[in-house]
Amino acid sequence: MEKYNHQKIEKKWQERWEKDNSHRACDFNSRLKFYCLDMFPYPSGAGLHVGHPEGYTATDIISRKKRMEGCNVLHPMGWDAFGLPAENYAIKTKVHPDVSTHKNIDHFREQIESFGFSYDWEREVDTSSPDYYKWTQWFFLFLHKNGWAYRKKAPVNWCESCQTVLANEQAQGGKCDRCNGPITRRELKQWFFKITDFAEELVKDLDKVDWPESTKTMQKNWIGKSEGAEIQFKVQSAKRKVEVFTTRPDTIFGATYLVLAPEHKIIQNLESRIKNLGEVQNYIKKAAAKSDLERTDLDKEKTGVKLEGIMAINPANQEEIPVFAADYVLASYGFGAIMAVPAHDKRDFEFARKFSLPIVQVIEPACRVEMENEKLKTKNDNLKLKNHQKENGAYEGGGVLTNSGEFNSLDSDVAKEEIIEWLGKSGLAKRKINYKLRDWLISRQRYWGAPIPIIYCEKCGEVPVPEKDLPVKLPTDVDFMPHGESPLSRSTEFHKVKCPKCGAKAKRESDTMDTFVCSSWYFLRYADPKNSKEFAAAELLKYWLPVDLYVGGAEHTVLHLMYSRFFTKALHKKGLINFDEPFLKLRHQGMILAEDGRKMSKSLGNVINPDEIVEKYGADTMRIYEMFMGPFEDSIPWSPRGVIGARRFLEKVWKLSAKREAQSAKLNLGKDVSASSLRGQDLERLMHQTIKKVSEDIENFKFNTAISALMILVNELEKEKEIPLTLYSKFLILLSPFAPHLCEELWEKIGNSESIFSPSSRQKWPEYDNAKIREEKIELVIQINGKVRDRAPVAADISEEEAKKMALGREKIKKWTGGKKAKKIIFVPRKLVNIVV
């Protein structure tokens, strides 16, 4: 038999699939639709890395299986081509980003095609194409029209290296998520999307989707929903009030000072009363230079300044308390002010100790005892409190109120509600829900992005570009190198514009949109990618959406995944789509590490080039290896030996066909062979077990154990002198989603003129028969006092009575029991009999 030539085989079948349109999705097909989506890549100059094919192979396996199960599958691919990565690469190489990006796209496409992934390339999208970003600009206008896009002056995250503003989600840890450079603070007028309007839905609707719990938790924590109270503190000798939000109104009697964010507007309003104004202003100036993360770092030493001459009134006990400005309080959270309860908050405790402020305990830990009348009463445990404060500085748990006037001895959960109601009667408190989530800052002072479709007119102010004038195209007469302001501001051509309202000379907005705006809706465009009249036709959106399965990295949990949900909910709220969650099922792939367990990096010289693996071992080998290397969601080191092992498995499959060819030479080609070499029935049972195992494991993303089952089947087939054609055909179909090129070639060798994946005669996914899965004989373990003493072949459906009788009657067991009567016999069906003597 000829040698397994992967290069020849893979080229042949990739050309055949393209010619046959094997992977094309059909709009409005009567079959059940299945929309399977990968997170599209940004086309970097480095090309694909070995992590890309892992997720792409998984979705390809599932897409191929779903097609064979009769589904109309939409499995598209495109390019996240705008944004900082592409622009930074262009800056580094001094090649225009339009040129370098599209050169990279061509390279990426060639690499992806070399793996034989079943993408519908007729639906390919490119976010940097005017045909695409026309609709990104339409989305901006849609949000603006509905009050969800606005411009304001605000402190922003500034990356000096990238020379642009970043959203909070892109500046976590005080570092730029693109270049890892430090983040500073600047005050700039910027555009925001009002994602906070959907905060409650973004939390609640996570219950609707099949996502990893860790991802749901991260989104919930980022949104930061808190239920509590809005409470007003009067400022002594001034007709002003400071509003605070607290989740612990039960601790208000222990509030011994107020803390304001340095940016709080009331500080400016009270300047004439602040005796140490110079010191306060100096502190505010220093705080403005710090990032939010620096300010809220729990481990850093707390700083602050007292507003001398300013006192507030605690509304619970009418006591005067001092007021401080401190940078650990943010103006963007709650009302930019907190009531400080040092006995029951760690940060407040540290601050109070530093400034020698009173610490009043108002909550005592309690153990609850259920009494005969079924009411809960409490007893104090002061020792527990003292020990806790010694270790932690503040007791932050619940318990029983003390030093709290008429609320003493109340359970803290009960007291929360009663104190809100009590203060509410005086108009000083009301129930409130708060969120940490901030509006999405989308302005970028960079060239390579979708221009914001706004025109500024001296007479008319901010004027949206009319929809008929979209797209607002990126100008070509631009020096795209960063200079601290948008490169578009230096384009004469771009700013030659008249006001759409009054016709006077006007100027365009020169900032571009964050690249995440482009990716927040791309999954909708695949439903109708060539539509020039709307971002997608309503009937096609209704047919294809939402996405049934979405696969990609977990690093976008509070970025792309959050923003896509926001866009979807905004469209749904205005009746433009009939679903409110974009991705019904989400799965994350793990990271592929270098051999030494470190992250792959050019600087470390440990990057694996997938092109070299495909060239030397074949795409099918690469696909099998990445699916077999471990659980899909785990981060696993690359192993050259593992690649060789995957190749050997495929060569073993190739050699099986030689047995079929020899068999066919003796018989008529295609005639089935009786499996009477028997193990006939055993082999048939194994086949049905394998069909069940592989089918379920694919659905559950357990690709490694699915391949393991296929390997076991191959090992058994190797032992056979004759392989039944029906059984061999089913095996090839089962393996085909994993190694499609090889299986197509072997399928042809057994006399099939049509491809496994041919749209006109696509093979059906094998079904298993439960009756044929059950084994007739099993090995029953026999224990004495828990120790294995014998094993016996028995009928799989042996009864408990028969099993006990059989076990006691075996000579080996009689020797171990020494004639002693069994005290107890435990029977576990299909597993063991344990005799206790």
Secondary structure, 3 states (H helix, E strand, C coil): CCCCCHHHHHHHHHHHHHHHCCCCCCCCCCCCEEEEEECCCCCCCCCCCCHHHHHHHHHHHHHHHHHHCCCEEECCCEECCCCHHHHHHHHHHCCCHHHHHHHHHHHHHHHHHHCCCCCCHHHCEECCCHHHHHHHHHHHHHHHHCCCEEEEEEEEEEECCCCEEECHHHCHHHECCCCCCEEEEEEEEEEEECHHHHHHHHHHHHHHCECCHHHHHHHHHHHCCEEEEEEEEEECCCCCEEEEEECCHHHHHHCCEEEECCCCHHHHHCHHHCCCHHHHHHHHHHHHCCCHHHHHCCCCCCCCEEEEEEEEECCCCCCEEEEEECCCCCCCCCCCEEEECHHHCHHHHHHHHHCCCCCCCCEECEEEEECCCCCEEEEECHHHHHHHHHHHCCCCCCCEECCCHHHCCCEHHHHHHHHHHHHHCCCCEEEEEECCCCCEECEECCCCCCECCEEEECCCEEEECCHHHCCCCCCCCCCCCCCCCCHHHHCCCCCCEECCCCCCEEEECCCEECHHHHHCCHHHHCCCCCCCCCCCCHHHHHHHCCECEEECCHHHCCCHHHHHHHHHHHHHHCCCCCCCCCECEEECCCCEECCCCCCCCCCCCCCCCHHHHHHHHCHHHHHHHHHHCCCCCCCEECCHHHHHHHHHHHHHHHHHHHHHHHHHHHCCCCCCCCCCCCCHHHHHHHHHHHHHHHHHHHHCCCHHHHHHHHHHHHHHHHHCCCCCHHHHHHHHHHHCCCCHHHHHHHHHHCCCCCCCCCCCCCCCCCCCCHHHHCCCEEEEEEEECCEEEEEEEEECCCCHHHHHHHHHHCHHHHHHHCCCCCCEEEEECCCEEEEEC
